[in-house]
Amino acid sequence: MHAFLFPGQGAQAIGMGKDLAENFLVSKNVFEEVNDALGQDLSGLIWNGDIETLTLTENAQPALMATSIAAIKALEAEGIKFDQASYIAGHSLGEYSALCAAGSLSLTDTAKLLRIRGKAMQDAVPFGLGAMAAILGLDFETVSQITNLSSDDQICQAANDNDPGQVVISGHKNAVDQTIELAKDAGAKRAVLLPVSAPFHCSLMQPAADIMAKALNDIKLEDPIVPLVANVRANEQNNGDMIKDLLIEQVTGSVRWRESIEFMISKGVSEVFEIGAGKALSGMVRRIDREISVNQVFDTSSVHAAVLKLK
C-alpha cells in the first residue's frame, strides 16, 4: 500500500514545476488555470521571480499547490490512476493540494481559497508580533508541557508535531523566545526561529479561521476519491462536509503529522510519494519510520521513476 503526500509552506523554490510544464501539456495547463483564477502571472513569479516575493504567504500557498497538481497531472498522463493510492495527506496548505488532487475541490476554487487563506493568515497578526520556532530533540508532549510554562498573558502553542524529534511552536514573539530558552533547559538539541511572516497554527490565527469559514461556506467540497488523513485528527476522513469543518479548525489547530504517518503505517502503508516541491516531508517520514520507502515526484525524471514503481 502507498500514500500520496503533499508539501506545505517552506518547500517553495524558484523554478519549481518548470520542467513539468515544459514536458507535460497537462502540467502547463495547471499553471495557466491558476494564473487565470488569480488574475496574476503566478507561474512567471515561480519560474523567474525572486524568492522573497514567492515566499509571501499569499503567493507561496497557491504556488506550492499548483506545483503539486502539475506533478499529479503528469503522473496521470503517464497512466497512473490517483485512486491507486490508499491514503492522501498534506502538511497544512498541502491538505488543499491533496483535496484538489482527489477531486474534492476544483483547481480554480483551490487557487482562490489558498490566496484568501494566505492573505488572511498573513493579516491575522501584525508583522513582527508573532513567531514560530522549531524545537529539535524533544517530543510533542514535552514541548506542549513547556509551552504551558511560558508567560500567561502571551500565547505560545505547539503548532506542528512533525516527527519524533521535531516540534514547531507558534505564538507571540516574546512567548516563543521564552519557550525556546525553557526547551533548551529541558534538553532540546537545538531551537531555531523559523523565517515565517506569521505565527501559523495557533489561536492567534482565529481571525483567519473566521475568514476561511466564510470562504468555504460558498464552496461545495465533494467527498475525496481517496481517504484523507486530516491534519487536526490524524485519522481517515471521507466526508466532504466534515473535511470542510476540519480545514477551518486546521488554521488554529496543530498539524499532527507524526501521528498521521503512524496512522497510515498502521493501516499497511509501506511506501509514500511526496508530490511537488522539496523533500521536507520525506525527511520527516524517514525519521518517523526508517522502514518505509520514500519517493519524491517533482520533475520529469522523478515522474518516470514513480511510474515504474506504481505500475
N, C-alpha and C positions, 0 to 999 in steps of 0.2 A: 504493500500500500504506500501511496505517496501523497504529499500535500504541496500546494502552491502557496508561497508566502510573498507578501507584498511590502516593500520597504516604506519607511516613514521619513520625516524631515531629518536632514543631516546627510542624506545619501546623495544630494544633488551635486552635479558636476557639469561644467561647461562641456558641451559636445555629447552629452548622454542622449542616446536614441538616434543619433545622426546616421550611424552605419545602418541601422534597421530601416530608416526612412529611405536611404539610398538603394537598398537592396530588396525591399518588400513594398509593393504598392499599397497593401493594406495598412502597413505601418505609417507610411507617408500620409495616408488618408486620415489616420487618427490625429496626427499633429495638425492637419488642416482643419479638421472639425473642431478641435479645441480652440484653435485660433479664431474661428468663426464664432464659436459660442461666447468667447470672452471679448470679441472685438479688439483683439490685440495680436501682434505678431509674436506670440509666446515662443514659437519654435525658433525664431530669429534670435531671441534672447537666450534660449537654451544653448544654441549652437555657436553663436557669435558674440554674445553679450559679455558682461563682466559678472564675476561670481557674487559680488556684493548685492547687485540688483536681483540676480536669480535667487539669492538666499532670503530675500524679503519673503516673509511667510505667505503673503497673498500670491506671490509668484511661484515659490517653491512647491506649494501643495498641488496646484493643478499641473505643474511641470513634471513632478515625480509620478503623478497618476498617469499622465499622457505617455510617459516613457514605459511604464509597466504595461499599459494596454497595448502599446505598439509591439512590445515583446510577445504578449499573449497572442495577438493577431498574427504575428509571424509564425509562431508555433502552430496555430490553427491552419495557416496557409500551407504548412508542411504536413498536414494530415493528422495532427494531434487534436483530439476532442477534449474540450475543457473538463467535461464530466468524467474523464479518466482519473482525475484527482479524487481522493476520498474526502479531503477536507481543504478548506482555504482559510487563511488568516492574514491580517495585515496589521502592521505596527502603527497605531494612531491613524494618521491620514491614510495609511495603507489599507485600512479597513474599507474605505471608499473605493479604492482601486480594486480590491477583491470583489466587492459587491457589483461594481461595474462589469468586471470580467465574467461574473456569474449570472449576468442578466437581470439583476435586481434594479439597476439604475441605468438609464441611457448615458452615453458618453457626454452628450451636451449637458444634461442635468448634473452629472457628476462634476464636470468642469465648473459649472456655475456655483454649485454648492461649495466646492473647495475654495473658490475665490471668496465667497461670503465667509466661510469658516476661517480662512487665513486672515482676512481683514478684521473679523470680529475678535479673533484671538489676539491679534496684534494690538487692537484698540482697547482691550479689556483692562489693561493696567498701564499707566503712564510709563514711558520708556525710562529705564534706569531704576525703577522701584522694585522690580521683580528680578528673579534669577533662578537658574537651575544649575545643579552640580551632580556629577557622577561620583558615587561613593564606591570604591573598589576594595574588595576583600571582606565585606560584611554582608550577611544575608538580609532579606527583606524584613523579617521580623525584628531583627536587631536595629536596623535603621529606623523602622517605624516607631520603636520604643524611644529612640534617641530624639526623633523629631518632636515627640511629646514633651521633651525636657526644654525645648527652646522657648524663647520669650512668649508669654501668654498673649500679649497684645498684637503680636505679628504671627503670620501664618507660615509654616513650613510643613510640607507633607511629602511622604514617599510617593512619587509620581509614576515611576516605571520599575517593575520587577523584571529586569531584562534577562538575567541568568544568575546562577548561584553566588557569583561574586561581584555583581554589578547592579547597583540600585541607584536610580536617579531621584533626587529630591527637588522640590519646587516650592516657591513661595516668595515672601518679601525678601529683598536682598540681605537685610541685616539678620533676619532669622536663618537664612540659608548659610551665611557666613558663620553664624554661631553654631549651627548644626555641623558644619564641616569640622570645626575645632572639637566638638564633642565626639564626632565619629573617629577622628584621629586618636583621641584619648581612649576610645573603645577598641582600638586596634586596626582601624582601616589602613590598608596598604597605601592608598592614595585617595585624595578627594580633589576633584578638578571642576572648576567652574566651566560651564558649557557656553559656547558662543551663540546663544539664542537671544532673541529680542523680547521674549515674554515668558512668564512662568506657566508653562502648559501643565495640564492635568493636575490642577489643584483647585481649591474652592474660589481662588481669585478669578477664575475663568467663568464664574457664573453669568456675567453679562453676555459672554459669547455663547454659553449654553442656551440662554433665553433667545438669542438671535437665531441660533440653529433650530430651535424648536419651531419658530415661526417659518423659517425657510423650508424645513422638512414637512411641515403641515401641508404645504402646497404640492408635495411630490408623492406620487404613488410608488411605493417600494415593493417590488414583486418578491416572491419567495425565491431565494437563490437556488440555482440548479445543483449546486454542491454545498453541503453544510458549512456554515461559517462558524469558526471558533472565535467568539467575541472577546474583545479586549477586557471588558469590565466583568465578564462572567467566567472566562476561561473554560467554557463548555460549548457544546454544539447548539447552534441556533438555526432554525429553518424557516421561521415565520417572519415575513416582511414587516408586519406591523410591530412585532416585538423588537426586531432589529432596529427599527426606526427609533424606538424609545432608548435603546442601548447606545445609539450614535449620539443622542443628546446627552445621556449620562456620561459618555466617554470623554466629553470636553473637560469635565471637572474630575472624573474618576481616574483611578490608577490603571495603567496598562499592565495587565497580568500576563506578560509574555512568557515567562518561565513556566507558569502553570499551564498556559495554553499549549506550549510544545509538549509538556509532560502528558497532558490530556490526549493529544494526538498519538503520542508514542504508546500510551496505554491501550489505545484502540487498534494498534497494529501498524501505524505508520513507521516505515523504516527508511524512507528517502524523502527529502524535501528539495524543492526547486525555488530559489529566490528569484522572483520575476521583476526585472527592472534594474535601477541604478544601485551601485555599491555592493558591498559584501558584509555589511554590519550584521544582518540577521543570520547569515551563515556562521559568523563567528560566535554569535550568541547560542545558536543551536549546538555547535560543537562543544561549547562549554557546559551546556545542559546535559548532553549525552554524546559521548565520543563514538558510540556505535552507529549512529545514524549517518546515512550517506547524504552529502550536501552538494548542491549544484547551483550555479548562477546562470541566468538567462538574460543577456543584456545586449548582445550583438549577433551578427550573422553566424560566426563560428560557434558561439555558445548555443544558439538556437539549433544548429545542426547536431551538436553533441547531445543536447537534450532529447532531440527527436530519436536518436539511436537508442537512448535509454527508455524512452516512453513507448516506442512502437513494439 
